[in-house]
Amino acid sequence: MSHSSGHTSIPGIPFSPPSRTFWLGNDYLGEDVFSRVLSGGRTVILYGALATLMAYAVGGTIGLLAGFTRTRLDDLLMRAMDVLLAFPPILFLLVVATGAGANIYALVIAIAIIHVPSIARILRAATLEVSVRGYVEAASARGDRTHVILRREILPNIWGPIVADGGPRFTVSILLVAAVNFLGLGVSPPAADWALMISENRAGITINAWAVVAPALMIAALTVSINLIADAIASGLGKSIDVEALRR
């Protein structure tokens, strides 16, 4: 079986059906679909994870500070988050893509910004609930600094909502990365990427459907798996949280 990862050679006839040599047939350039599917998930996972982690770093910090301080800073930060929430996510991505061109890193930052307001609201609600408990008030009475209280007393006790929200949010990041790659605004050929494979091979779906169906199935399986794993971890922590209630 050929394991070509680029577009420098043509090991088979374009859109050939599955065979003993090419288990899922060939794509529009005659490359091995199976080999490209095996390596095509790295980009969506990497950039989806990067966008999600960046979003939690920024949105989590805002939510923790807003929920703990309960001062004018809280109101100021939440009003700023409301402004960001007013922008439709896809429109925001298209505006960034228009300004930055096909720059995957700019789009990753844009995806992170899309997540920041809702993460901030969820962690603010969770922080408000925890900040009135005795051990937090005792830490405040001891004179512990804000960052110490947030790190030692509050953050360890709000992992439940973070994990419960993290799985679905990671899947949204993956789907947004896939969307921009499908539109040709993210990674570009000869990169092996599931969404890019769908876009490149859709013209031959009636000849070799696996060139489109296989990467689409992998994206679906990945997103479902992430949600199931996140739910299992949240249940194992014994901290099943109504994230939708926190979001409101």
PyMOL commands that set and color helices and strands:
alter all, ss='L'
color gray80, all
select helices_A, chain A and resi 33-39+41-69+72-85+89-100+104-131+134-142+146-157+159-182+194-204+210-237+243-247
alter helices_A, ss='H'
color red, helices_A
deselect
rebuild
show_as cartoon
